[in-house]
Amino acid sequence: MKRTLFILTALFGLLFSSFSALAYDCKVDGIYYNLNKTDKTASVTNSSNSDNYSGVIVIPETIAYNGATYSVTSIGEYAFPYCSGLTSVTIGNSVISIGERAFINCSALTSVIIPNSVTSIGEGVFSGCSGLTSVTIPNSVTSIGGWAFSDCSGLKSVDIPNSVTSIGEGVFSDCSGLKSVTIPNSVTSIGGWAFSGCSGLKSVDIPNSVTSIRSYAFQDCLRLKSVDIPNSVTSIGISAFSGSGLTSVTIPNSVTSISEYAFYGCLELTSVAIPNSVTSIGECAFGGCYGLTSVTIGNSVTSIGYQAFRYCSRLTSVIIPNSVISIGNGAFYGCSGLTSVTIGNSVTSIAYDAFSDCSGLTSVIFNAEKCTQMGSYYDSVFRDCTNLTTLTIGNNVTIIPGYAFSECKGLTTVTFNAEECTEMGTYDRLVFSGCTNLTTLTIGDKVTIIPRYAFSGCSGLTSVTIPNSVTSIGYE
């Protein structure tokens, strides 16, 4: 996130350089303005020496120039950028809009009074104002632009009025001093990166009006321990809570999808119940949740994505319901505490490394009667499951990939029910290599090829039944 902000700040700087050469119409009491002589309005603008602003600035309601009176209705883009000596701003009641990046990187700015006349706060208006400690946004404001208060590290509290309907992208990102936020019932969506990097945020109230929590919304909120997601929410975006300090989370029945990386790296999360409304669990959704000990997967889930629970090392058991059709690549890879897995009967494919390196796994109940594919060709599926003792290969499996069960040192019994299996590894693949405790094996009646090194290192193997269908053993 810091890199992103650095790039954004650099871009803002480039944009500012083009603004700095712009002309202004007048200077009144030390402030520069552009004038609309037709409707007698004035807009605060920047100038080539606007970085000289310091101390206290008061933007008046009106100014007088050349015998005419102008109403100050707006603060323009980059009006006070990088004014490191600016400490306080009072904005007159005639101002209705504050333009993009108007006060960007005014690092000494501690207070701003936004009047009730303001209806919109532009993109990046106070971005980088690290000295800003509190902001009161009036009820007149209906929209807050993206990144408006991003990187305001000193901001401790903010009141969002009921007039605001959406919290835009990155609005409070990297506000590391922000401790609590109350989101009003008027808000329907929480934008991407909205509170990302708010490492001091301890609590957030999400109202029932919110329907979507977008990508990275609460990423890296290290002190956020719990969150109640209301029944109105239907989707949880990419990395929405990744890297946060969550210890518990309640996912309501309204949620239909959990996006990739949604809770990735939530190290303190101990349990999660995925409701029946959810149909898909995205890539790495709970990957790296080292503290996760139990998972309940709802009966409507049809797919478990790529590395969805990768390295959940304290997870002890998983029941994959009958609704699940596919188990993605590395879905439970490295779940070293996993001791038992029940695979539902609707699973048709188990991708490579799905259960590899699950060193504590002792038993697999394979109910997947419709499963035709366990990985493909060179893949591993249960590789390095060193404590796995028994395994049943389902009836409809047609391909057993190379390395499928290699280094399963504790494997003693394999029940080979795969009557339609024609291929067991390819070329010189090590299907059962290193299975030192495997003593007997009967290979299915339709297997035609047994590759080289298929049983390499199987020092305890005393009996192998090879069917008549086999035409080649150990070929290249």
N, C-alpha and C positions, 0 to 999 in steps of 0.2 A: 504493500500500500504506500509506503514512504517513497518508493521508486516512482509509483504512479503520480503522486503529488509533486514530486520533483519535476517530472516531465511536464505536468500541467502548469506548474509555476514557470518553467522555462518558456513554455508556449505563451503563457500570459505575458511574460516579459517581452517576447518578440512582438506580440500584438500591441503592447503598450508603447513600444518604440515607434510604431507607426502612428499612434494617437498623439504622441508628445509634440509632434510638429504641427498639429492642427491649430488653426487660428481661433481666437476667442473674440467675442464682440465687445466685452467690457470687463473692467475690474472694479468691484465695489467693496470697500472695507476689507481689502486683501483677498477676496474670493473672485474667481473667474466665472463668467457667465456667457452663454449664448442666448440671444434674444429672438423672440418671435414678435415682430412689430405689428403683425396683423391682430393677434388676439392678446397682445400685451402679456405674454408669459416668458419666464426665464428658466433656463436649465443650467445648473452648476456644471461646469466643464473642467477639463484639465488644461494645463499649459506646460510649456517646456520647463518651467521651474516650479511645478506643483509639488515637488518633493521637499520644498522648503517649508511646507505647512508644519506647524508644531503647536504644542500647548492645547488650548481650548478653542474650538471652532463653533460658532453659532450661525446656522443657516437661517436667515430671516424669512418671514412670510412674503415680504415685498422688498423691492429695491427701486430706487429712483435713479434714472439715468437720462441725461439730456432733456430734462423737463418732463419726462414721462414716468409713470409708475408701472412696474411689472410685477406680476404675481409669480413667485418661485414655485413651480409645480413639479420639478423633477431634479434628481441628482443623476447626472449622466454617467456613462461608462468610464471607468478609470479616472473618476474625478479627483480622488485623493490617493493614488496608488503609492505604495512603498514609502509613506510618510512616517518614518520611524519615530519622529518626535511628537506625533499627534496623540494627545492623551484623552480628549473628550470631545464628543460631537452632540450638539442639540439641533434637532431638525425641526424647522417651522411647520405649523399645522396646514400649510397650503400644499406641501409636497405630497404627491400621490404615488410616485414610483421612485425606486432606487435602482439604478442601472447596474449592469454586469460589472463585477469586480471593482465597484466604486471605492472600496476601502481595502483592497487586497494588500496583505502584508503590512498593515499599520500595526506593528508589533507592540507599541506602547499604549495603544487605545484600550482603555479600561471600561469605559461606559458609553453607551449610545441610548439616547431616548428617541424611539420611533413613534411619531404621532399617529393618532387615530385616522388621519387623512390618507395614510399610505395603504394601498391595496395590493401592491406587488413588490417583492424583494427579488432582485435579479440574481443571475447565476454568479456564484463566487464572490458575492458582495463583501463579506467579511473574512474571506478565506485567508488563513495565515495570521489572523489577529490574535496572537498567542497570549496577549495580556488581558483580553476581554474575559471578565469573570461572570457576568450575568446579562441576559437579554430578555426583555419583555416585548413580545410581539403582539401588537394590538389586534382587536377583533375585526378590524377593517381589512386585514390582510387575508387574501384568498389563495395566494400562491407564493411559494418559497422556491426560488430557483435552485438547480443542482449545485452542490458544493458550497452553498451560501455561507455556512459557518465551518467549513472543513478546516482541520488543523488549528482550531482555536483551543489550544491545549489548556488554557486557564479557565475555560468555561465550566462552571460547576452546576448550573441549573438553567433550565429554559422552560418557559411556559408557552405551549402551542395552543393558540385559541381555537374555538369551535368553528371559526370561519374557514379554516384550512381543511381542504378535502384530500390532499395527498402530500406525503413527505417525499420529496424528490430524491434524485440520485445523489448520493454522497453528501447530503445536507449537513450532517454532523460527524462525518468521518474523521477519525483521528482526534476527536475531542477527548483527550485522555483523562481530563479532570472531571468530565461529566459523570455524575454518580447515579442519578435517577431521572427517568423521563415518564411523563404521563401523556399518552396520546389520546386526543379527544375523540368522541364518537362520530365526529364529522369525517374523519380520515378513513378512506376505503382501501388505500394501498400504501405499503412501506417500500420505498424505492430501493434499487440496488445500491449497495455500499452506504446506505443511509446512516448507520451507526457503526460502520466497520472501523476497527481499531480504537473503539472507545474502551480502553483497557480498564478504566475505573468504574464503568457502568455496573451497578449492582442490581438494579431492578428496573423493569419496564412493564408498564401496563398496556396491553394490546386490547383495544375494545372490540366488541362484536361486529362493528361496522367494517373492519378490515377483512378483505377477501383474499388478498395475496401478500405474501412476504417474499420479496424478490431477491435476486442473487446477491450474495455477500452482505445482506442487510445488517447482520450482527456478527460478522466474521471477526475473530480475534478480540471479542469482548471477554477478556480473561477473568473478570470477577463476576460475570453474570452466571449465577449458580442455578437458577430455575426460571422457567418461563411457562406461562399458561397460554397456549395457542387457542384462540376462541373457535367455536363451532362454525363461524362464518368463513374461516380460511379454507380454501380448496387446494392451494398449491404452496409448497415450500421450495423456494428457488435454489439454484446452484450455490453451494457453499454458504447458505443463509446463516448457519450457526457454526461454521467450521472454525476450529481453533478456540472456541469459547470455553468458559469454565463451567459449563452446565454439568450438574450432577444428576438432574432429573428433568424430564420433559414429558408432557402429555400431548399426544397427537390426537386431535379430535376425529370423529367419524366423518367429518365433512371433507377431510383431505383425501384426494384421489391419487396423488403422486408425490413421491419424495425424490427430489432431483439429485443429480450427481453431487457428491461431496457435501451434501446438506449439513451433516453433523461430523464431517471428517476431522479427526484429531481432537475430538472432545475427550480429553484424557481422563476426566473425572466422572464421565457419564457411566452409571452402573447398570441401569436397566432401561429398556424401552419396550413399549407395547405398540405394535403397528396395527391399526384398526382394520376391520374388514372392508372399509371403503377404499383402501389403498390397493391399486392394481399393479403398480411397478415401484421397485426400489432401485434407484439409479446408481450409476457408477460411483464406487467409493463412498456411498452415502454415509456409512458408519465406519469406514476404514480408519485404522489407527486409534480407535476408541479402546485403549488398553485396559480401562477399568470396567468395561462392559462385561457383566457376568450372566445376564439372562436376556433373551430376546424372544418376544412372542410375535410370530408372523401371522397376520390375518388371513382368513380363508379366501380372500378375493385377490391376493397377490398372484400374478401370473408370471412375473419375471423377477429374478434377483440379478442385479446388474454386475458389471465388471468390478471386481475387488470390493464389493459392497460392504463386506465385513472383514477386510484384510487386516491382519495383525491385531485382531481383537483377542489378545492373548489370554484373557481371563474368562472368556466365554466357555462354558463347560458342556452345554448340550444345545442342540438345535433340532426342532421338528419342522421340516419343510412340508407345508400342507399340500393336500391333493390338488389345489388350484394352480400350483406352480407348474409351468411348462418348461421353463429354461433356467438353468443356473449358469451365470456368466463366468467369464475368465477370472480365475483367482478369487472367486466370491468369498471363500473362507480361508484363503492362503495365509499360512503362518499363525493360525489360531491354535497356539501351542497348548492351551488349556482345555481344548475341546476333547471330550472323551467319547461322546456318542452322537451319531447323526441318523435321523430317520428321513429318508428321501421319499416323498409322496408319489403316488402311483400315476400321476399325470405328466411327470417329467419326461420330456422327449429328448432333451440334450443336456449334457453336462460338459461345459467347456474346459479347456486346459487349465491346469493348476487349481481347479476348483477347491480341492481339499489338500493340496500339496503342503508339506511342511507343518502339518497338524500333528506334531510329535506325540501328543497325549491321546490321540484318537485310538480307541481300542475296538470299537464295533461300529459297523455300518449296517443299518436295516434298509435294504434296497427293495422298496416297493414299486419302483418305477417300471411297471410292466410295458409301458409304451416307449421306453427309452431305446433309441436306435444308435445313439452316438455318445461315446465317452471320450471327449476330446477328438482330435483328428491326427492321423499319421504320426508325427513326431512328438506329440504332446505328452505331458504328464498330467495325471488326475489326482492320484493319491501318493505321489512320490514323496519319500522321506517321512511317511507316517510310520515312524519307527516302532510304535507300540500297537499298531493295528494287528489283531490276531486272527480275525475271521472276516471273510468277504464273500458276498454273493454277487455274481454278475448276472444282471437281469436277462429275462427270456429273449427280448427283442434287440439286444445290442448286436450291431453288425460289424462294428470296428472297435478293436481295442488298440489304442495308440501306443507308439513307442514310449518307453519310460513310464507307462501308466502306473506301475506298482513298484518301480525300482526303489531299492533301499528301504523297503518295508521289512525291516529285520525281524520283527516279531510275528510276521504272518505265518500261521501254521496251516490254515485251512482255507481253500478257495473252492466255492461251489459254483461250477461253471454251467449256468442254466441257459447260456446264450446259444440257443439252437440254430439261430440264423447267422451267427458270427462267421464271417468268411476270412477276416483279416485280423491277425494278431501281431501288431507291430509291423514295421516296414524296414527293409534292408537290414542294417545291423543294429537295430534298436534293442534296448535293454529292458524288455517288458517286465520281467520279474528279477532283474539282476540285483544281487545283494540281499535277496530274501533268504537269509541264512537258516531260518527255522522252518521253511517250507519243506515238507517231507513228501507229499504226494500231490499229484495234479492230474485231472482228467480233462482233456481238451475237447471242445465241442465238435460235433460230427461234420460240420461244414467248413471248418477251417482248412485252407489250402496251403498256407505258407507259415512256417515257423522261422523267424529271422535269426541271423547270427547273434550270438550273445544274449538271446532271449532269457536264458537261465544262468547267465554268468554270475559266479560267486554264490550260487545256491548250494552251499556246502552240505546242507542237511537233506537235500532232495534224494530220495531213494527210489521213487516210482513215478513215471510219467506215462499216461495212456494217450497214445497218438492215434487218431482216427484214420480210416482208410482214405479220407478226403484229402489228406495232406500230400502235396506233390513235391514240395521242396522244403528242405531243412537247411538253414544256414547258408543263404545265398547272398550275393551282392547285387 
